[in-house]
């Protein structure tokens, strides 16, 4: 059988099937999927509130920070597709959680902003070049950036930042390599945090899905709307079928599938503060016109706090999860989701 296209999750991973003989991608909607489990001997300590970005130059998925119960982290790790390695950098951002990270392929560095830095709401910007971190000194920047959505905009050549919790939840900024530039728009998505954001390279537009108003509110609103940014304006995309309302999910573009992959998320909040009423473990793809759900033959343990990236060398799509609700008891694992066998295979 032809070589499969794999998508790994630290604790869970998704693999999609190859193109057919005529070079056209086979349907992703109807095939059965099977999960395969791999145990890891060594991995970062279990955590939530972390951020990840794939660093093309070293073909590694880079993880920074996060928290677990009362412990916060300021460590940097890299996953090369085989093993985790802690990066002993000379400099490092402050202990952070709920921050945002994205890789800038133009400047060949990862951009990190905000989160709770040393326990306080922050807006500090740090840059990682594959060997070390350095703090940027932008002249303009958001007041805060906590639980914001961030992704690289291939059309503008800049990292794009949207939304967040607390202050200026409908903020929209782009990083030009030196400063954060505020982008204004007349109409667009309602203010929100924990949204999913990914650039659709096949259709040259930024896609945003879901999110939540301030999760500390008594009755926050959770969204399941789909929006596209074309470089000048936002427009809502009608979607008769879509993922359920959610936040804390993750979205990333898969170049071989020419689709955006959406994984996981949270359904609601507890009465005593942010926390799960329920967690999603489903997988969806966006092809520019519609959402498609991809059911699996064997379910995985639900989780949130994902990070994802695509390795161009190995053609493997990675996704990391490491939340305190699940990973502390189940240990570091990788599940690989593959196309199930049909009667003619």
Backbone torsions as a table, in degrees:
resi	resn	phi	psi	omega
1	UNK	NA	148.9	-177.9
2	UNK	-60.9	153.9	179.5
3	UNK	-62.6	135.9	-178.1
4	UNK	-87.2	159.1	175.5
5	UNK	-96.7	122.8	-171.3
6	UNK	-104.0	147.9	174.1
7	UNK	-132.9	114.7	-174.1
8	UNK	-102.8	145.0	172.9
9	UNK	-124.8	128.2	171.9
10	UNK	-68.1	104.7	-163.5
11	UNK	90.5	-25.0	175.1
12	UNK	-158.9	147.0	178.8
13	UNK	-150.5	154.0	-173.5
14	UNK	-123.5	132.4	178.8
15	UNK	-122.4	133.1	179.0
16	UNK	-109.6	160.9	-171.5
17	UNK	-89.4	165.3	-172.5
18	UNK	-79.6	179.4	174.4
19	UNK	-74.2	155.3	177.7
20	UNK	-76.7	-178.9	-175.1
21	UNK	-63.3	-25.5	-179.1
22	UNK	-90.2	7.3	177.2
23	UNK	84.1	0.4	179.8
24	UNK	-94.8	136.8	179.2
25	UNK	-60.1	136.3	176.7
26	UNK	-71.4	159.3	179.6
27	UNK	-60.9	134.5	179.2
28	UNK	-97.1	1.3	-169.8
29	UNK	-89.1	-35.8	-166.9
30	UNK	-104.2	-19.5	-172.6
31	UNK	-69.7	146.7	174.2
32	UNK	-74.7	147.4	-179.9
33	UNK	-122.8	148.0	-179.6
34	UNK	-128.5	140.0	178.2
35	UNK	-95.5	138.8	173.4
36	UNK	-122.2	140.2	-173.5
37	UNK	-109.6	135.7	173.0
38	UNK	-128.3	132.2	176.6
39	UNK	-91.0	144.0	177.6
40	UNK	-108.3	139.6	179.3
41	UNK	-83.1	-23.6	-174.2
42	UNK	-145.9	132.4	-178.2
43	UNK	-162.1	164.8	175.4
44	UNK	-58.5	153.2	177.6
45	UNK	-61.0	144.0	-179.6
46	UNK	-54.9	140.7	-176.6
47	UNK	-164.5	166.2	170.8
48	UNK	-128.4	174.8	176.6
49	UNK	67.2	18.2	178.9
50	UNK	-86.8	174.9	174.9
51	UNK	-138.4	150.3	-179.3
52	UNK	-140.3	154.6	174.5
53	UNK	-152.7	144.3	-179.5
54	UNK	-86.6	124.3	-178.1
55	UNK	-95.9	104.7	-172.9
56	UNK	-59.9	-39.6	-172.6
57	UNK	-61.2	-33.2	179.4
58	UNK	-110.9	2.5	-179.5
59	UNK	53.0	46.8	179.4
60	UNK	-128.1	145.8	169.8
61	UNK	-88.6	118.1	-174.3
62	UNK	-99.1	129.9	177.9
63	UNK	-114.5	138.1	172.8
64	UNK	-136.5	136.3	167.5
65	UNK	68.9	-156.7	-174.3
66	UNK	116.0	179.5	177.6
67	UNK	-146.5	158.1	177.7
68	UNK	-142.7	111.7	-172.5
69	UNK	55.1	-117.9	-177.6
70	UNK	-96.4	4.7	-177.2
71	UNK	-100.2	131.7	175.7
72	UNK	-112.3	156.1	-174.1
73	UNK	-121.5	149.7	172.0
74	UNK	-132.8	31.9	-178.5
75	UNK	-97.0	155.4	179.8
76	UNK	-120.1	131.5	-178.4
77	UNK	-130.2	153.3	175.8
78	UNK	-128.7	136.9	177.0
79	UNK	-113.3	117.3	-175.9
80	UNK	-97.5	10.1	-178.3
81	UNK	98.7	-12.4	179.3
82	UNK	-124.4	-41.0	-175.4
83	UNK	-148.1	158.4	172.1
84	UNK	-91.7	139.6	176.0
85	UNK	-133.6	128.9	176.0
86	UNK	-78.1	134.3	-179.3
87	UNK	-93.9	113.9	-179.4
88	UNK	-87.3	81.3	-176.6
89	UNK	-82.5	150.8	179.0
90	UNK	-70.1	-31.3	179.1
91	UNK	-127.8	158.6	179.9
92	UNK	-156.4	149.3	174.0
93	UNK	-63.3	165.4	176.6
94	UNK	-66.2	163.2	175.6
95	UNK	-54.4	126.2	-169.7
96	UNK	-139.9	149.2	166.3
97	UNK	-146.6	157.6	-177.4
98	UNK	63.2	26.2	175.4
99	UNK	-89.0	178.1	180.0
100	UNK	-127.3	145.2	178.6
101	UNK	-139.2	147.0	174.5
102	UNK	-155.4	148.0	178.8
103	UNK	-88.5	133.8	177.7
104	UNK	-104.9	101.2	-175.9
105	UNK	-72.3	-18.4	177.8
106	UNK	-70.9	-45.3	-177.2
107	UNK	-99.8	-1.7	176.2
108	UNK	54.8	52.4	176.4
109	UNK	-154.2	154.1	176.0
110	UNK	-89.3	134.9	178.1
111	UNK	-103.3	128.5	176.4
112	UNK	-122.0	136.5	176.6
113	UNK	-140.5	141.4	164.4
114	UNK	65.8	-145.0	-170.8
115	UNK	88.0	-173.7	169.8
116	UNK	-83.2	107.4	-177.2
117	UNK	-104.0	116.7	-173.2
118	UNK	53.4	38.0	174.7
119	UNK	85.5	-2.4	-179.3
120	UNK	-120.5	150.0	177.2
121	UNK	-60.4	130.3	-173.2
122	UNK	-126.9	169.0	174.8
123	UNK	-141.3	17.5	179.6
124	UNK	-65.1	142.1	179.4
125	UNK	-113.6	127.8	179.2
126	UNK	-126.8	149.8	-177.0
127	UNK	-125.2	134.3	-179.5
128	UNK	-116.8	124.9	-175.6
129	UNK	-102.4	11.5	-178.2
130	UNK	101.0	-17.0	179.4
131	UNK	-125.8	-35.3	-175.7
132	UNK	-152.3	161.5	174.7
133	UNK	-98.1	147.5	169.4
134	UNK	-138.7	144.3	179.7
135	UNK	-84.5	129.7	175.6
136	UNK	-83.8	156.6	180.0
137	UNK	-124.7	66.6	-178.0
138	UNK	-67.8	143.9	178.0
139	UNK	-74.2	-29.6	178.2
140	UNK	-128.2	142.5	-178.1
141	UNK	-165.5	161.9	176.2
142	UNK	-63.0	153.6	177.6
143	UNK	-65.0	-44.8	174.1
144	UNK	-139.7	159.9	171.6
145	UNK	-147.1	95.2	-178.0
146	UNK	-127.3	125.7	-178.6
147	UNK	59.7	36.0	177.8
148	UNK	-84.9	159.4	174.5
149	UNK	-98.3	138.5	-177.0
150	UNK	-146.0	139.7	178.9
151	UNK	-159.5	157.8	178.8
152	UNK	-82.0	131.4	178.7
153	UNK	-94.9	104.2	-177.2
154	UNK	-68.6	-21.3	179.5
155	UNK	-74.8	-42.2	-178.6
156	UNK	-93.1	-15.8	-176.9
157	UNK	72.9	27.0	-178.8
158	UNK	-134.8	154.9	172.1
159	UNK	-77.6	134.3	-176.2
160	UNK	-110.3	136.3	-178.2
161	UNK	-124.6	130.0	-179.9
162	UNK	-136.0	137.1	167.8
163	UNK	69.7	-165.6	-178.5
164	UNK	143.2	175.3	180.0
165	UNK	-91.7	151.1	176.2
166	UNK	74.2	-110.9	-170.3
167	UNK	-75.9	137.2	168.4
168	UNK	52.3	57.2	-173.2
169	UNK	-69.9	-12.3	175.4
170	UNK	-107.1	24.7	179.0
171	UNK	-64.9	149.2	-177.7
172	UNK	-143.7	111.0	-174.8
173	UNK	-131.1	157.2	171.7
174	UNK	-130.2	142.7	179.3
175	UNK	-96.4	120.6	-176.6
176	UNK	-98.1	8.5	-178.3
177	UNK	102.3	-19.8	179.5
178	UNK	-126.8	-39.2	-174.8
179	UNK	-139.5	160.5	170.1
180	UNK	-89.9	124.2	-178.3
181	UNK	-106.9	122.5	-178.3
182	UNK	-78.4	132.4	179.5
183	UNK	-106.6	128.9	178.9
184	UNK	-102.9	151.4	177.0
185	UNK	-148.6	148.7	-176.6
186	UNK	-78.0	-40.4	-178.7
187	UNK	-143.9	147.7	-178.8
188	UNK	175.2	-158.7	-177.3
189	UNK	-63.0	148.3	174.3
190	UNK	-66.4	154.1	177.2
191	UNK	-54.8	141.1	-176.5
192	UNK	-165.1	163.8	173.5
193	UNK	-124.8	168.3	175.4
194	UNK	56.7	29.7	178.1
195	UNK	-76.9	161.4	171.8
196	UNK	-95.1	137.3	-175.2
197	UNK	-143.3	129.9	178.8
198	UNK	-155.6	147.5	178.8
199	UNK	-91.3	128.3	178.8
200	UNK	-88.2	98.6	-174.6
201	UNK	-68.9	-28.0	-179.6
202	UNK	-70.6	-29.5	-176.2
203	UNK	-118.1	3.8	171.0
204	UNK	57.8	47.6	176.3
205	UNK	-150.5	153.9	178.4
206	UNK	-87.2	133.8	-179.4
207	UNK	-115.3	133.9	175.8
208	UNK	-124.6	139.3	178.3
209	UNK	-136.4	138.3	168.6
210	UNK	67.6	-157.9	-175.8
211	UNK	116.8	-177.9	-175.2
212	UNK	-144.9	146.6	168.5
213	UNK	-66.1	-178.3	-176.7
214	UNK	-47.0	114.9	-176.6
215	UNK	-67.8	-9.3	177.6
216	UNK	-87.3	-5.1	176.4
217	UNK	-69.4	159.4	-179.8
218	UNK	-63.3	-43.9	-179.5
219	UNK	-134.0	75.6	-179.3
220	UNK	-69.5	151.8	176.7
221	UNK	-92.2	133.6	178.1
222	UNK	-111.1	133.1	-170.6
223	UNK	-102.9	155.6	168.9
224	UNK	-136.5	35.2	-179.5
225	UNK	-93.4	155.4	-179.9
226	UNK	-118.0	128.5	-178.4
227	UNK	-127.6	150.0	176.5
228	UNK	-126.5	137.4	175.6
229	UNK	-110.4	121.1	-175.2
230	UNK	-100.1	11.6	-179.2
231	UNK	101.5	-17.5	179.9
232	UNK	-126.8	-32.7	-176.0
233	UNK	-155.3	159.8	173.2
234	UNK	-90.4	146.3	167.8
235	UNK	-140.9	136.8	178.6
236	UNK	-75.8	140.7	179.6
237	UNK	-109.3	116.9	177.0
238	UNK	-63.8	132.3	-178.9
239	UNK	-135.6	98.7	178.8
240	UNK	-56.4	-34.1	176.0
241	UNK	-120.8	132.7	179.7
242	UNK	-158.0	166.7	172.4
243	UNK	-58.7	154.9	177.2
244	UNK	-65.4	161.1	176.3
245	UNK	-54.9	133.4	-175.6
246	UNK	-165.8	167.2	172.0
247	UNK	-146.6	169.3	-178.7
248	UNK	69.4	16.3	174.2
249	UNK	-84.2	176.7	-179.3
250	UNK	-133.4	141.3	178.4
251	UNK	-130.1	142.4	178.3
252	UNK	-154.7	145.5	180.0
253	UNK	-80.5	135.3	176.2
254	UNK	-107.8	107.8	-173.1
255	UNK	-64.6	-33.1	-178.9
256	UNK	-73.7	-33.2	178.1
257	UNK	-85.4	-13.3	-175.4
258	UNK	52.9	44.6	-177.6
259	UNK	-148.4	154.4	173.3
260	UNK	-90.0	132.4	178.9
261	UNK	-100.5	132.4	175.7
262	UNK	-117.1	133.4	-178.3
263	UNK	-132.4	135.2	164.2
264	UNK	68.2	-155.1	-179.1
265	UNK	121.9	175.8	-179.5
266	UNK	-112.6	149.1	-177.7
267	UNK	-92.1	-32.5	-172.8
268	UNK	-163.8	-159.1	-179.7
269	UNK	-136.6	158.6	176.0
270	UNK	-83.4	160.4	178.8
271	UNK	-65.5	-28.8	-177.0
272	UNK	-94.8	19.0	175.4
273	UNK	129.3	-177.2	-178.5
274	UNK	-58.3	135.1	-178.4
275	UNK	168.4	170.6	-170.4
276	UNK	-87.1	126.1	158.9
277	UNK	-83.6	-24.4	179.0
278	UNK	-175.9	154.8	-179.6
279	UNK	-124.0	142.5	176.7
280	UNK	-90.0	146.6	171.9
281	UNK	-127.2	20.2	-176.4
282	UNK	-87.1	165.8	-178.7
283	UNK	-130.5	132.7	-179.1
284	UNK	-131.6	158.6	172.6
285	UNK	-131.1	149.7	179.4
286	UNK	-118.6	122.4	-176.0
287	UNK	-105.4	13.1	-178.5
288	UNK	99.7	-18.7	-179.8
289	UNK	-126.4	-31.9	-172.8
290	UNK	-152.5	156.4	172.5
291	UNK	-91.8	141.1	176.2
292	UNK	-127.9	128.3	176.6
293	UNK	-89.1	143.4	-178.8
294	UNK	-118.9	94.9	-178.3
295	UNK	-69.1	150.0	178.4
296	UNK	-111.3	148.4	179.1
297	UNK	-66.9	-42.7	177.2
298	UNK	-116.7	128.1	-177.2
299	UNK	-76.3	157.1	175.2
300	UNK	-109.4	167.5	177.1
301	UNK	-70.9	128.4	-178.8
302	UNK	-68.4	152.7	179.3
303	UNK	-163.2	174.8	173.1
304	UNK	-140.1	-172.2	-175.3
305	UNK	67.1	61.1	-179.8
306	UNK	-94.4	157.5	165.8
307	UNK	-138.1	139.8	-175.5
308	UNK	-137.9	158.0	176.9
309	UNK	-169.0	159.0	-177.5
310	UNK	-113.3	126.3	177.9
311	UNK	-89.3	109.6	-176.2
312	UNK	-67.6	-28.5	-178.3
313	UNK	-72.8	-46.7	-176.5
314	UNK	-96.3	-6.5	-177.4
315	UNK	56.6	42.1	178.2
316	UNK	-117.5	133.9	-179.6
317	UNK	-101.5	115.5	-175.9
318	UNK	-97.3	148.8	169.0
319	UNK	-145.1	134.7	-177.1
320	UNK	-112.2	139.9	167.0
321	UNK	-134.0	145.9	-179.4
322	UNK	-159.7	70.0	-176.3
323	UNK	-103.1	150.5	-174.6
324	UNK	-68.6	-19.6	-178.1
325	UNK	-74.3	-26.7	-172.2
326	UNK	-120.6	-53.4	-167.9
327	UNK	-67.8	-23.1	-178.7
328	UNK	-63.3	-29.5	-177.4
329	UNK	-99.7	-27.5	-176.1
330	UNK	-94.5	-14.1	178.9
331	UNK	78.2	168.3	-179.6
332	UNK	-69.4	127.6	-178.2
333	UNK	-144.3	159.1	171.4
334	UNK	-127.1	126.3	171.5
335	UNK	-105.8	136.8	176.5
336	UNK	-115.6	123.0	-178.2
337	UNK	-97.6	122.3	-176.6
338	UNK	-124.6	161.5	176.7
339	UNK	-66.9	128.9	177.8
340	UNK	-73.8	158.5	-180.0
341	UNK	-76.2	137.5	175.2
342	UNK	-105.5	-179.9	-173.8
343	UNK	-66.3	-23.5	-178.9
344	UNK	-100.0	13.3	-179.9
345	UNK	-102.8	NA	NA
